Amino acid sequence: MTNEKRIKHSVKDTVFRDMFSEKKYLIQLYEALHPEDTDITKDDLEIVTLQSILLNGIYNDLGFMVRGKHLMILVEAQSTWSANIVVRALIYIMSTYQDYFNANQIQLYGSHKVEMPKPELYVIYTGDKGNHPDTLSLQDEFFPDSGCCIDAKVKMIYLRNSDDIINRYIGFCRVCNEQVALHGRTLKAAKEIVRICCDKNLLKEYLSEREREVEEIMLTLFDQQHFTTFLKIKIA
């Protein structure tokens, strides 16, 4: 029973989904992706993240629409490199389009050409860039020189020289990795993650505002036996 109740996602994934479900952080993400769009407002953004209702159903980290039918953006956060990222992205975008067509009662079998938002696919990669590409292509990775009839391209985002929310999230992930490596999945690791991130201004506002929720998120780092002993994370 204990194992069944444990949260399966890592603390980094949980923070990503929870933080960007709030529009004040979502707009910061959009501004980092599209700094040229200086007129964007929170009201221009609509979250369309896929939700898994049934066991093993399809769900993604984050999806949102920009200005109604203008743009559909899907963003994933990954710490492990895999070419399969682009396959998952293709599944996510087509599933999101299906939801969009159903919600707007758009018929695909008529003669009239439908209107659909332009897709953009991103992955925030929290590891080192190394020799990884800036764009991951389904055709290039799986069907090179074969004239494949379909393609999907994912823009990869790595740690960069900026102070936007993407860099702060990547920094948060790296602090998590460092402290778990040093202290294991312990209470000390959780306290150090919060303390260091606040000191370095890595998601400090989010961590400070959501102290109670952050406590619960951090508890996913620990073995179940530690659950009842962790009462409070102090944030300076």
N, C-alpha and C positions, 0 to 999 in steps of 0.2 A: 504493500500500500504506500509506503514512504516513497519508493522510487517512482511510482505512478504519479505522484503529486508534484514531483520536482519540475521546475520550469526548464524546458529543453533549450531555449535560446540563451546565448551568452549575454552577459551584462552589456556588452558593447552593442549588440543587436537591439536589445531591449531599450537602451537609452536612445538609439537612433530612431526607432519607431515612435517612442513616446514623445521625444522632443519635437520631431517634425510633424506630429499630429496637431501641434499648436501653431496657429498661423503667424504669430509674431516671430517664430523661429523659421517657419517655412518660407516666409518672404525673404529672410536673410539668405537662405539657401538659393532661392531663385535669383536674388541680386548677385550672388557669387557666380552663378552660372551665366547670367545675362547682365553684366554691369552696364551695358549700353541702354538698357530699358530703365530710364530714370522716373517714369511716370507710373510704375506699378504700385498697386495698393493691395492690402490684404483681401479686400472684397473681390479682387480680380482672380483670386486663387480658389480652386475647389478641389478638395482631396478626393481621390478616386482609387485609393489603395485597395487592392484585392484582399478580401477577407476570407479566411478558411473557415467555413462553417462545418463541413463534414471532415471526418478524419482523413488525413493525407490529401486534403483538397489543395487547390492552387492558391498561393498567397505570395505577395511580394513585400519588399521593405517599404516602398513609398511610390505613390502615383498621384499626380495632381494635374488639373487642367488650368490653363491660363487664358483669361478673358473668353470664357465660354468655349466656342468652337475653334479658337485660334491655335492652341498648342496643347499637346499632351506630353507630359514629362514623367518618365519613370527613372527612379534612382535606387540603386542597390549599394549596400556597404559590404565589402569583402575583405577578409584578412588573409585568405589563402588563394593563391593564383590557380586558375583552371580555365582552359579554353571553353569549358562547358558554360561559363558565364553568359556567352552570347546566345547559346541555345535556350537557356532559361529566360533571357531577356526577350527573345522572340515569342516564347510561350506567354510571358506576362503581357506583352503589348497586344497580342492578338486576343487574349482573354479580356483585357481591359477594353479593347475596341468592341468586343461582343457585348459587354455590359453597357457600353455607351450606345450602341445601336438599339439594344433592347429598351434601355431607359428612355430613349428619344423616339421610340416606335419607328425606327428607320427601316424600310424594307429594302433588302438587297437583291430581290429577285425581280424588281421592276425594271423598266427601260430607263428611268431617270437616274442620272449619275448622282450619287449621294455626296453630301458634304461631310468631311471628316477632319478632325484636328491633325495638324502635323505632329508626328512623333519625334521625341528626342530621348535617347537612351544613355544613361550615365551609370558608371560604377565608381564609387569612391573606394580606392584601394588603400588600405591602411598599412600595408607592408612597404618594403623598399621597391623603388621602380626597377632598378636593375636594367635588364635588357627588354623589359616588357614594352609592348607597343602603346602608342598614344590612342590608337583606335583598334578595337577588336572586331574583326569581320567574320561573319559566319562563312562566307564563301572562301575567304583566304585561309581560314583555319581548317575547314572540313572538306572543301571541294576545290582546291586550287587547280587552275588551268583546266577545269572541266566544263566551263560554261553553265554552271548551276543556274536554275531558273529563279531562285530566290536568294535574297541576301538580307542581312541585318547588321548594323554597325553600332557598336557601343563605344562611346567616348570614355576613356579611362582617365580618372583624376587621381593624381598622386600628391604627396606632400609638396607644397610649393612655397615660394617666398611671398607670403601674404598673411594678413591677419583676419581673414574671413572665417565664417562659421565652419566651413569645410576643413580648413587647417586646424581649427580648434578641436573639432571632432577627431581628426586623425591623431592629434596630440593626446587627447583623452585616451584613445585606444592604446597608444604606445605606453602611456603611464600605467594603464591596466596590465598590460603584458609584463612590464618591468616589475611591478609590485607583486604580481602573482608568482613570477619567477623567483623573486627574492623571498617571499613569505608564504608561498602556497595559497591555497584557498582558505584563508584565515581571516579572523576579525581584524588583525593588524593590517593585512593587505587592503581591506576595504577602507579603513580609516586613513591609511596613507594615500590611497587613490584620491579620496575626496580632498584631503589636505593639500597634496601637491597640485592637483588641478586648480584648486581655488587660488593657491599662491601664484600659479603661472597663468591665471586667467584663461583656463581651458574649460569652457562651458560653465564658468563660475555662476553666471546669472541663473542658468537652468538648475544647477545643483543647489543653489541657495534657496530658490523659490520652491523647489519641490522636495524639501528635506525628507518629509515622511515617505513620499513615493520612492525617493532615491534609496532610503534605508531598505525598502522591500526589494528594489532592483539589486542592490548590492548583496542582499542575502542569497541571490542565485549563485553567487560565487562559492558559497560555503557548503559543506556537507550538511545534511539535514539535522544532524545531531547538534549543530551549533545554533540552530534557528532560535531557540528559546533564550539563548544567552546574550544575543545581540540586541540591546535595547535602544541605543541611540547613536547616531553618527554626529559628532559635533562639527559644525562648519564655522570657521573663524570669520 
